[in-house]
Amino acid sequence: MTDDEIRKEQEIIERSKKDVKAFGEIYEKYFDRIFNFIYRQTGDEDIAGDLSSQTFINVLNNLPRYEFRGFAFSAWLYKIASNEVRKHYRKSKTKQVFSIEELKVRELVEQADDGWDEETVQRLLNYMNDLPTDMLQVLELRFFEDKDFKEIAFILEMTESGAKMRTYRALDKLRQNFNLKIRYNG
Amino acid sequence: MGKHEIRLRRQRMTARGADRFRNFGAVMERHEQEMRIKKIIRVFTLFAVILILVMLIIIVMRVEKKQGQKKSSVTTFALVKNHREPFLYKTDLH
């Protein structure tokens, strides 16, 4: 997002603080992204729909308190969405689901020597199952949502260095265990 | 078993799935409803706080009044006692 885009978005937010109807533009812009973000963490369309709506209601309720902190408004949206997901799992007491698109994994992982087969996919899934949940959350935001570490730190309420460390550790293990080239250079 | 479950999706995510839930009107309505409830709760809390304060003031005033009454009766008793003692002392001398 360019500085000009961030500034324009900020103008809409300021307008929305006075007239909530102006927020419609932001809602239309981000609804799909927030829905997909929640869907990836729940694997259920109905739950994702409910949590997305709740996210935007919370955003509207707290909009007067929003202050620009140097990054895009979407970071705040993701933070609220992430809290909604956390609240959902705390209430339902079920295992957190990470529903990942195979295509996205293929984009991330570039084959080195071996071919991409079912066994590798299964091994990769097992490996990801063993990763700590917070590490998966960081990976998801970094690779599927294209967030930078500063934003990830803000969304997941951790330090920037903590977010970086989690990513590098996960990727290092991935490189070692799967003999794969990863299209990622930090 | 870990704390999470990884599911691999073969199909790509489309906007159609999200469209079913996209409804800014409903979100606005819920927001206004929640704001109304928040306002009612705020007014009710303010009223409750004022009521508690008034009750506390009344209780404190009553306690002070009672203590004042007790003090004045003790003082009267002391005055009467102090007045009689010299008189009795004098009669004893004779």
Boltz contact constraints between the chains, C-beta under 6 A:
constraints:
  - contact:
      token1: [A, 24]
      token2: [B, 24]
      max_distance: 6.0
  - contact:
      token1: [A, 27]
      token2: [B, 24]
      max_distance: 6.0
  - contact:
      token1: [A, 31]
      token2: [B, 22]
      max_distance: 6.0
  - contact:
      token1: [A, 32]
      token2: [B, 15]
      max_distance: 6.0
  - contact:
      token1: [A, 32]
      token2: [B, 18]
      max_distance: 6.0
  - contact:
      token1: [A, 35]
      token2: [B, 18]
      max_distance: 6.0
  - contact:
      token1: [A, 36]
      token2: [B, 13]
      max_distance: 6.0
  - contact:
      token1: [A, 43]
      token2: [B, 7]
      max_distance: 6.0
  - contact:
      token1: [A, 45]
      token2: [B, 17]
      max_distance: 6.0
  - contact:
      token1: [A, 49]
      token2: [B, 21]
      max_distance: 6.0
  - contact:
      token1: [A, 53]
      token2: [B, 27]
      max_distance: 6.0
  - contact:
      token1: [A, 56]
      token2: [B, 27]
      max_distance: 6.0
  - contact:
      token1: [A, 57]
      token2: [B, 27]
      max_distance: 6.0
  - contact:
      token1: [A, 57]
      token2: [B, 30]
      max_distance: 6.0
  - contact:
      token1: [A, 57]
      token2: [B, 31]
      max_distance: 6.0
  - contact:
      token1: [A, 60]
      token2: [B, 31]
      max_distance: 6.0
  - contact:
      token1: [A, 61]
      token2: [B, 34]
      max_distance: 6.0
  - contact:
      token1: [A, 95]
      token2: [B, 4]
      max_distance: 6.0
  - contact:
      token1: [A, 95]
      token2: [B, 5]
      max_distance: 6.0
  - contact:
      token1: [A, 96]
      token2: [B, 4]
      max_distance: 6.0
  - contact:
      token1: [A, 97]
      token2: [B, 5]
      max_distance: 6.0
  - contact:
      token1: [A, 98]
      token2: [B, 4]
      max_distance: 6.0
  - contact:
      token1: [A, 98]
      token2: [B, 6]
      max_distance: 6.0
  - contact:
      token1: [A, 99]
      token2: [B, 7]
      max_distance: 6.0
  - contact:
      token1: [A, 99]
      token2: [B, 9]
      max_distance: 6.0
  - contact:
      token1: [A, 100]
      token2: [B, 8]
      max_distance: 6.0
  - contact:
      token1: [A, 101]
      token2: [B, 9]
      max_distance: 6.0
  - contact:
      token1: [A, 102]
      token2: [B, 8]
      max_distance: 6.0
  - contact:
      token1: [A, 102]
      token2: [B, 10]
      max_distance: 6.0
  - contact:
      token1: [A, 125]
      token2: [B, 6]
      max_distance: 6.0
  - contact:
      token1: [A, 128]
      token2: [B, 6]
      max_distance: 6.0
  - contact:
      token1: [A, 129]
      token2: [B, 2]
      max_distance: 6.0
  - contact:
      token1: [A, 129]
      token2: [B, 6]
      max_distance: 6.0
  - contact:
      token1: [A, 133]
      token2: [B, 3]
      max_distance: 6.0
  - contact:
      token1: [A, 133]
      token2: [B, 4]
      max_distance: 6.0
